[in-house]
Amino acid sequence: MSAANDKTPHPRTQAVHHGSRRSQYGEMAEAIFLTQGFVYDSAEAAEARFHHAGPDEFIYARYGNPTSRMFEDRIAALEGTEDAFATASGMAAVNGALFAMCKPGDHVVAARALFGSCLYVLELLARFGVEVSYVDGTDLEQWRTAIRPGTRAVFFETVSNPTLEVIDLRAVADLAHAAGATVVVDNVFATPVFSRAVEQGADVVVYSATKHMDGGGRALAGVICGTRHFVREVVEPYLKHTGGAISPFHAWIMLNGLQTMDLRVRAQAESAAAVAAALHGHPRLSRVIYPGLPDHPQHQLAMAQMGSGGTMIAFEVAGGKDAAFAVLNRLRIIRISNNLGDAKSIATHPATTTHQRLSDADKAHLGITPGLVRLSVGLEDARDLIDDLVQALG
Ligand SMILES: *Cc1c(COP(=O)(O)O)cnc(C)c1O
């Protein structure tokens, strides 16, 4: 996407304009086509469209809709993929991408450090006869050992939830491609702003749009980005028949979110860096995890891969669960909740909420300790966030 040479607009310009479709009224803002169906001029026209719908012809909103298509085109342009399919949630996107491509007997290699619901989707794949091998995503030797000729796909979060492990996308993609496997990444924590996932070897990039794309914690949505063949021939048939389509209203919210995403995410990441620096070395904390801090185990990789530490921080309160809860309960500006990427800063206790389902052994293995708090840094003034955290730490 070198804008200077081929005159492709820069991402911030595309985020405002790309994919717009205007009706005969020439409306300025993107219209919400809140319609499930479309009328045909004749029975023959209906027959022809069911036989083959052109790129701007629609049949039923479960298959596609003009507002949803605007969102798909816009995010595909930002991500640098040929096409995208929008879904009802991030999990519909993860489920759609993996189930659409796998069949019984296939082999998938996944990083162990995943969002709880992503782990559940992998358990479902195993139930339907897909063999799933789990690896420590930061250990290239484990990927090398687990990937074998004929492996169908590898799947991982480029930055893991909640412990912010950064996975070497290019190195894992090289191993996967050598075996003929498709590289599917959940890129939520990296954000589309800091992602160069396709350039670095990802074949399929999946997002929960609920997070940074909405940016205001209003609506659920997701998206699968990939080649036109993968999106229209593999993913679309699966999703249009199993019902994971996005609501046109939510697609409209996400279109608006994309317009300001670059500004928001950069501001949030800048604040996150300031907050992480302020927390680092605090006597009540046994650990501060932020990929932008030089002592993060994959700091160099994070900066090379994303150019930023991102909008998420994790820290471990010394004294375990009771101490962590006491800190959470003293927060005045930062809210206790479980979304992320929101304009409002949000603190989460993963061990008892988002990752509650995991066994104690799995939590320990993933570093989800009783004292761990995940912080999504929002759009407030970083000075107020630091003050809030410092007073809560006592
Ligand atoms: C939130 C999240 C999801 C699921 O997205 P929903 O929109 O809530 O369905 C998947 N992966 C990661 C990393 C997430 O943070």
PDBQT file of the ligand as one rigid body, heavy atoms in Angstrom, charges set to zero:
ROOT
HETATM    1  C1  LIG A 401     -13.690  -9.823  22.008  1.00  0.00    +0.000 C 
HETATM    2  C2  LIG A 401     -12.808 -10.775  21.309  1.00  0.00    +0.000 A 
HETATM    3  C3  LIG A 401     -13.344 -11.759  20.478  1.00  0.00    +0.000 A 
HETATM    4  C4  LIG A 401     -14.827 -11.968  20.301  1.00  0.00    +0.000 C 
HETATM    5  O1  LIG A 401     -15.470 -10.866  19.769  1.00  0.00    +0.000 OA
HETATM    6  P1  LIG A 401     -17.060 -10.588  19.985  1.00  0.00    +0.000 P 
HETATM    7  O2  LIG A 401     -17.324  -9.414  19.111  1.00  0.00    +0.000 OA
HETATM    8  O3  LIG A 401     -17.241 -10.323  21.452  1.00  0.00    +0.000 OA
HETATM    9  O4  LIG A 401     -17.776 -11.817  19.557  1.00  0.00    +0.000 OA
HETATM   10  C5  LIG A 401     -12.459 -12.602  19.827  1.00  0.00    +0.000 A 
HETATM   11  N1  LIG A 401     -11.128 -12.487  19.982  1.00  0.00    +0.000 NA
HETATM   12  C6  LIG A 401     -10.573 -11.552  20.795  1.00  0.00    +0.000 A 
HETATM   13  C7  LIG A 401      -9.095 -11.474  20.924  1.00  0.00    +0.000 C 
HETATM   14  C8  LIG A 401     -11.396 -10.665  21.480  1.00  0.00    +0.000 A 
HETATM   15  O5  LIG A 401     -10.849  -9.746  22.286  1.00  0.00    +0.000 OA
ENDROOT
TORSDOF 0
